[in-house]
């Protein structure tokens, strides 16, 4: 039986320039790339290590330079699962840089990544007996 991963993430930049449309699009690009990589990693972790019907939330602070490379990553809030947290950190490391920052200078951003892992319920309908 396969596991269904429901992913949700938010970004909040620490600088006012993050409110520009270009910066919003840039943050969304980071989210999509990290989310996709994280989900692939979670799919490869044995279920006994992360469980099913679990929800995890990780809050990270990324410090990016002007080229979009991650300089530092801080875990502001752990999910409570070292395996889940490490999968997210590995996903972040393998995405490489994110391209030039639209505003031209480095910045810090807090991301909240959430994932819910559930086993899909298969509905089976049986014919009712005619009485």
C-alpha positions in Angstrom: 0.0 0.0 0.0 1.5 3.3 -1.0 1.7 6.4 1.2 0.0 9.7 0.3 2.0 12.8 1.1 0.2 16.0 1.5 2.5 19.0 1.5 2.1 22.5 2.6 4.7 25.2 3.0 4.9 28.9 3.7 7.6 31.5 3.4 8.0 34.7 5.3 11.0 36.9 4.4 12.5 39.0 7.1 12.9 42.0 4.8 10.3 44.4 3.3 11.6 43.9 -0.2 10.1 40.4 -0.1 6.7 41.9 -0.7 7.5 42.7 -4.3 5.9 40.4 -7.0 9.4 39.4 -8.2 10.4 38.3 -4.7 7.1 36.5 -4.1 7.7 34.5 -7.3 11.3 33.8 -6.2 10.2 32.5 -2.8 7.5 30.3 -4.5 10.2 28.8 -6.8 12.3 27.9 -3.8 9.3 26.3 -2.1 8.4 24.2 -5.2 11.9 23.0 -5.6 12.5 22.1 -2.0 9.0 20.6 -1.6 9.5 18.3 -4.6 12.9 17.1 -3.4 11.6 16.6 0.2 8.7 14.5 -1.0 10.9 12.3 -3.1 13.2 11.7 0.0 10.2 11.0 2.3 8.9 8.4 -0.2 12.1 6.5 0.1 12.2 6.3 3.9 10.8 3.1 5.4 7.3 3.7 6.9 8.4 2.2 10.2 10.8 5.1 10.6 8.3 7.9 10.0 4.9 6.2 10.5 1.7 6.8 8.7 -1.2 9.0 9.6 1.4 11.5 10.9 1.7 15.2 10.3 5.1 16.9 10.6 5.9 20.6 10.7 9.5 22.0 10.3 10.4 25.7 10.5 13.7 26.7 8.8 15.6 29.9 8.4 17.6 30.2 5.2 20.2 32.8 4.7 20.8 33.3 1.0 23.5 35.4 -0.7 22.8 37.6 -3.7 23.4 34.7 -6.1 20.7 32.6 -4.4 23.1 30.2 -2.7 22.2 29.0 0.7 24.8 30.3 3.2 23.3 28.9 6.4 20.3 26.9 7.4 18.9 27.0 11.0 16.1 24.7 12.3 13.9 27.1 14.2 11.4 24.3 15.0 11.9 20.6 14.6 9.2 18.3 13.5 10.1 16.0 16.4 11.4 13.4 13.9 15.1 13.5 13.2 14.5 11.4 10.0 11.9 13.9 8.7 14.1 16.9 9.6 17.2 15.4 8.0 15.2 14.6 4.8 14.3 18.3 4.5 17.8 19.5 5.2 19.1 17.0 2.5 16.5 18.2 0.1 17.7 21.7 0.6 21.3 20.9 0.1 20.8 19.0 -3.1 18.7 21.8 -4.8 21.8 23.9 -5.3 21.4 27.6 -5.7 18.1 29.2 -6.6 19.4 31.8 -9.0 20.0 35.5 -8.6 17.9 37.2 -5.9 15.5 39.6 -7.7 16.2 42.5 -5.3 20.0 42.1 -5.8 21.1 41.4 -2.3 21.2 38.5 0.1 18.4 38.0 2.7 17.0 35.7 5.3 13.7 33.9 5.0 11.8 31.7 7.3 10.0 28.7 5.7 7.4 26.5 7.3 7.2 23.1 5.7 4.4 20.8 6.6 3.7 17.3 5.4 0.9 14.9 6.3 1.5 11.2 5.6 -1.6 9.1 5.3 -2.5 5.8 3.8 -5.3 6.2 1.2 -8.5 4.6 2.1 -9.9 2.5 -0.7 -13.7 2.5 -0.8 -15.3 -0.7 -1.8 -19.0 -0.9 -2.6 -20.8 -4.2 -2.3 -24.1 -4.9 -3.9 -27.0 -4.9 -1.5 -29.0 -8.1 -1.4 -32.5 -7.8 -2.8 -35.1 -8.8 -0.3 
